Amino acid sequence: MAKDAIEGLEPKLLWESFYGITRVPRPSKKEEKIREHVIKWAEENNFNFREDQTGNIVIDVPATPGYENKPIIVLQGHLDMVCEKNKGTEHDFDNDPIEIMKEGDWIKAKGTTLGADNGIGVAAAMAAALDPEMVHGPLEILCTVDEETGMTGVGGLSSNFLKGKTLLNMDSEEDGAFYVGCAGGQDTVGVFDIQTTDPKKGMKPYELTVTGLKGGHSGLDIANGRANAIRLLAQLLHRLSEVNFRIAHIDGGSLRNAIPREAEVIIFIDPQDEDKINNISDKFVKESVLEFTSTDPGLVVNFKKVDNKYHEVFRKKFAKKLISCLLAIPHGIMAMNHDIPGLVDTSTNLATVKIEGDSVKVGTSQRSSIESAKINITNMVASVFELADAEVKIGDGYPGWQPNMKSELLKTGKKVFAEQFGVEPEVKAIHAGLETGLLGSKYPGMDMISFGPTIEGAHSPDEKINVVTVEKFYKLLKGILAEYAK
């Protein structure tokens, strides 16, 4: 039974809240069930709540008796989760609960993303509202929707939805750190009109797949230099140019904010070329494993004959243009921060390639803490698409969060952390989008920090959360709320 995984874990209220959240499907843009879960919880505990047209929820939690006149503190997390699963894992994210398990000091899921990003933040807020040992002034629990696919939830917030002026975002993934800044983001998509023809007589369909990669968050993990399945597939197809092949179908990646772990293509070939393609693929894998020996040693390329479900193939000239585009689109780190060691300033992610109707859509995402740099790298990617005769679609994007090192909330958080743990916390910025960027633009002057327990492998089926740091995270939350209640 999945609930056995949290047996004996502390704080009990938090883990029980988190377990309840894992039982509720909550893909991005499909948050109806988790919204119902949160609203039912608020009603059962006699908390007033309000909703906006976007689907965000604010729950008003009364202060601990005697602290009613203290400043309102906003506790914020997002309801949706990234839905990724391993190949071969049977799981319907629209209907099935997440099956969690415990491995040592970690909680993870069976073959899927766990959803600790950001279920653990929402669970912490729910626990704080019910904890009889928690001392706090008035609280607003802000539960936003659709964070993972564009932050449209927080983007739709009105400027009068919140009353509090101090906000604790609980969507960070590193114990012992306060985050005070984040990157802004932008999506850029290239749309190709497919040009097809009939496969030549005697050609047969084969499937070529790239799997076994780690993938990960396109912001948090981009500095790790992990392999990109779409880029590797394009490189392999380029090497196969000495063989007469035709593409019938191509698919890679799943989300704009995840480094693609898997990619596949259906190609028609003369069966006599099967051995030659196997030899080229084997050599390619050996060389690529050397290139990514420390990041993705599990790279696997499979090549096999499949049943014929395709009646048309890409024209050779069109296929070459698409492959060249996938090779030319920049991917990875573009610039590092000069002031904070190890912080990526600007990056871009080659995220997806999908066939939709009569089009091939190539999705990318750009990030930077500097607005002009974000615009420049977006224009670079768009230019590659334009040179390949693709239609370019650029999203609205979202702003970054400028660090405020003089923040009163940061000062309080550092004081509480040092008192509780005997060391100073790290103060960082993150190369990923946080809702605080948009919150800051909608609520100028909002004092904010972001913190959380250690989560590894976010946005991939390797996602796991460290139980020891969850206890520390909740203790820190309790301490900060108590300090503001003084």
N, C-alpha and C positions, 0 to 999 in steps of 0.2 A: 504493500500500500504506500502511495507516494507521501502520505502525511507522516509516515515513520521517519522520513528524512529530517524532519524538524523536531523530533522528539528530544526533549531536554535542552534545546537551544535557548539561549538568552540573548536579548530580552524576549520573553514569551509572547507578550502582546504584539510585538513587531513581527515575529515569525508567523504567528497565527494570521495576522493581517496579510502578510505576504503570501502565505499558502492560499488564503481565500482568493487573492488576486490571480494566482497561477491557475485556478480552476475556471477562470472566466476568459473566453476568447477575446482578444483585443488587438487585431491587426490595425495598422494605421488606416484611417478613413472608414473603419468599421468598428467604432468604439461604442456602439449602442448598448451591448451587453455589459461592458465594464462600467459605463455611465449609470446604467440601472443598478448595478451592484453598489456603487458608491452612494447613489441617492438613497437606496434602501437602507444602507448603513447609517446615513445621516438621519433619516426619519426614525429609525429604531432607537437612536440615541438622542432624539429631540433636539437636533441641531438645525438651525435655520440654514437654508441654502438658496442659491440663485444660479440661474443658467443664462448664457447668452446665446445669440443666434448661431454662433459657430459650434457650440457644443461644450464649451468650457464650463466648469462648475466652480463656484466659490462656496465653501462651507464655513459658517461663522461659529467659532467655538468660544463660549464664554470664558472669562478669566477665572483663574483660581480665586475663590472668595477672598476679598481684601485687596485684590490687585486689579480691580475693574478700571481704574484711571490710568493704568500704565499704557505705553505706546502699543499700538496694534502691530503684531509681527505676522508677516505672510510666510507660510510654509508652502513651497511650490514643487510640484513634480508633474510629469506627463503620464497619461493613461495608456498610450499606445506602445507597442513593442515591435521590434524588427522580427519578421517571421522568416527564418532560414532553417533549412533542415538538410541533413546529409542525404546524399543520393542513396536510395533504397529504404529510407525511413518513411513509413506510412504515418502521415499526420495531417489532419485537416485543421488548419489554423482558424478557420471560420467557426468550427464547432467543437473541436477537441480541447480538453484541458492540457496544460503542460505537465508532463510527468517528471517530477523532480527526484533527485537522489543525492545522497551524501557520500563523498569520497574524502576521507580524512577531514581536513579543516575547510572543505569546500562543498558548496551546494551547486549542482549543475542539473541539466536536463538530459533526457534520454534521446539523443539524436537530433535535438532541435535547439534553437536559441532558448535561453532561460527566461528572459524578460526581467531580469534584475535591473536592467536599464529600461525603464526607470520605476519598475514596480516596487523596488526597495525604498525609493524616496517617498512614494505615495503611502506605502505601508508604515513608514516611520511617522509621517504626519498623522495617520489614523491612530497609531499607537499613542502618540503624544497627547492626542485629544482625550483619550480614555484613561491614561495612566494616573492613578491616584497619587503617585509620588511626584508627579510633574508639577512644578510651580511656574506659572506663566501669566502674563497679561492676556488681553483678548487676542485671539488667533484668527486668521483667515487662511483656510486651506485652499489653495488654488490648484485645481486639477485641469490641466490643459489637454487638448486632443491634437492628434496628427503632428506630433513633433518630428517624427522620424522621416517623413516624406515632404518636408518643406516648411515646417513650423507654421502651418496655416492657422492652427488653433490660437496660439499666442498672437499671431499676426492679425487675427480678427478681434482681439480684445478692444473694448472701448476704453477711453481714457478715464472713465468714472466707475469701472467695474470693481476696482479695489479701493479700499480706504487706507490701508496701511502704507507706510513710507519706508519700511525696513523689510527686506525680503531675504529669506534663506532658500536658495535653490539647492535641491538635494539630488542633483543629476551628475555629480562628478564621480570618478571611479578610482580614486587613489587615496588610501589611508594616509593621514598625517599631512595633508596639504589643503590649503585654502586657495581656490581659484578666484581671481579678480579681473580676468579679461578673457576674451575668446575671439575666434576668427569669424568674420562674416563669410557668407557662402553664396554661390551662384550656380545654376545648372545651365548647361549648353548642350543642345541636341542637334544632331545632323540627320536629316531625313532624305534618303535616297529612293528615287523611283526605280523599282526593279525592272530590269530589262531581261526578258527570258527567251528561250528557244527550246526546241525539242532535243533530248539527248540523242547522241548518235547511236545507230544500230549496233548492238553488241555490248554497249556500256552497261554496267551494273552498279547499283547503289551500295556504298560502304559508309559506315559511321566512323568518324575520327573524333576522339574526345580527349580533353585535357582535364585531369582531375588530381586530387591529392594535395592541393595547395591550402595554405592556412587562411588566406583572405584576411578579413578583419575590417575594422573601422577605417574609412578612407581619410580620416583626420588623425585620430589617435595612433594608428598603426602605420601611417604613410612613411614615417621616419625609419621604420624597421627594414625598408627595402625589400618587402615581400614581392614574390612573383605575381604577375597579373595574367590570369588564364586567357583573357582575350588577346593580349599582346603575344603571348606564347603561341596561341593558335594561329595568329596572323603570320608570325615568324616561320612556323612550320609550313603553312600553306605557300609562303613565298619560296621556301626551299623545294617544294614539290613542283615548282614551275617547269622543271625538266620533264615532268610526267604530264601527259594529256589528261586533265581532269576537269570536271564541271561541277560547280556548287549548286545543290538543290535546296539546301536549307542551312541556316546558321543561327546559333543561339549562344549567348554567354552572359554571365553575371545575372543579378536579380534586382539590385537596388542601387540607386545613385550614390548612396553614402557607404557602400561596402566595396572593398577591393575584390574583384571577381575571383572566385575559387575554382569555378568550373566553366568550361566552354566546349561546344561541340559543333560539328559541321557534317552534313551529308554530302558526299561527293560521288559523282558517277565516274567510273574508270573502266578501262579495258581490264578484265580479270587477269590478263597476262602481266600487268604492272603491279600486281599485289605484292610480290616479293620485293620489288624495287622500293615501293612505298614503305614497307616494313623496315627495310634497311635504312632508309633516310630517317624514319621516325626514331629508330633505335639510336642512331648517331646523334640526333637532335636531343634526345632525352639525356644521354650521357654528358653532352656539352652543357645543357641547361642545368642539370643537377650540380655540376661544378660551379656554375655561375651563382646558384642559389643554395649552395651547400649548407649554409648556416641558417637560412630562413625557411626554405621549402624543400628539404631533402626527400619528401614523399611524393614528388612529382611523378605522375603516371600518364602515359599516352597509350590509349587503346585504339586499335584499328580492326574493324570486323565488318563482314558482309551483313546486310540487313535486307528485310523484305522491301519490295518496291512499292512505296506509297506516293511517289512523286512522278509527275508526268512532264514537268518542265524543269529546266536548269537555267542558271544565270548565263547570260551571254559572256563570252570570254573577256571582252573589253571591260564590261561592267564589273565583273568579278575582280579583275586586276585593279581597277580603280578603288573598289571597296577595300581590298587587302592593303593596298598602298596607303589608304587613308588611316586604317587601323595601325599601321606601322609608324605613320608620321605624327599622329596625335600625341602630344606630350603627356607623360604620366609620371607622377612622383613629385619630389621636392623641387621647387623653383628657387626658393630663397630661404635662408635661415635668419633668425632674429639676432641682431648685433648686441642687444643688451641682456637678454636672458639666455644663458648657455643651454644648448640642446633644444630650444624652441623653434619649430618650423614657422616661418612667417607666411610663406605662400606655397601652395601646392595645387596639383590638379589630378583628377582620377578618371581614367578610362573605365567606365563603370558597367555599361551594358551594350549588347548588340542584340536586337530583336527584330523578327519579321512580324509586321502588322499589316494585314491586307496585302496591298501591292507595294509596300514600302519596307525598306530596312531602316530601322531607327538606331542610331548610335548615341548612347547617353553618356555624358561626362559631368563632373562637378568640380568647381574651383573654390578654393578657400584662401583667405588672407585676412590678417588683422589690420592691414592697410588697404583702404578702399581703392586707391588708385592702382595698387598692385593687383587687386582682385579684378578690376576692369581690364588691365593690361593682359593678364593671362587668359581671361575670357575671350578677348579679341584675338589672341594667338590661336586658341582652339577653333574659334569661329572661322578664322582665315584658312585653316587647314580644310575645314568642311567646304568652304566656298571654292577653294582650288580644286576640290574633288567633285564640284558641281552638285553639292547637296544643299537642300534648303536648311537654313539655320534658324533655330528657335532658342531664344535666350530667356530664361525665367526672370522673375522679378527680383530674386535674391533676398538676402536679409543682412542687416548690419552687424558689425562686430561690437564688442563691449570694451570700451576704453578703461584700462585699470585706474583705480583711484586709491593710491597708496596712503591717503590721509583719511580713508573711510573710518567712521566711528564704529561701524559693525566689524570691520576687520580688526580694529584695535581691541574690541571686546572679545572677538573670537580667539585672537592670539593670547590674550590674558587668560582666558578659561582653559585653553589647550595647555599652556605652560603649567598652570596650577594642577591640572588633572594628570598630566603625563610626564612632567618634569623636563620637557625639552620644548624648543621652539618649533612651531609648525613651518613647513615650507609655504611660501607664497608664490603662486604660479599663475601663468596664463595658459590657455589650452588651444591647440590648433584644431578646433572643432567648433561647430555652432552650438551655442547654448541659448536657451530662450531668454536669458538675461539680456542679450543684445537687443532683442525686440522690446523686451519689457522696459529697458532703459530709454529707448526711443519714445515709447508711449507714456512713460511716467518719468519725466526729467527730474533728476534729483533723488530718485529711489536709491537708497543705500542697500547694496547687495553683495553677498559672497556666495560661492558655490562650494559644497563639500560632500563627501560621501565615503562609503567603505571601498575596499579594493575589489574591483571587478575586472576580470581578465577575459579576453576573447569576445568582447561585446560585438554584436551584429553578426556572430557566427555560431554554429552549433557547438563550438568549444567554450562558449560563454560560461563563466562560473564566478561565484561570489564567495569571499573568504569570511567565514562565520566569526572569527576572532575580531576582525575589523568592524563587523556589523555592530558588535557590542560596544566597541570604542566609539563608533559613529553616533550611536544612540545616546551614549553617556555625554558626548560633546554637545549634541543637540539639547539635551536636558540642562546642561550647564549654561549654555548661551541664553536659553529662555529664562532661566532663573536669574541670571545676571541682569537681563533687561527688566525683570520684574522687581528688582530692588528699588 
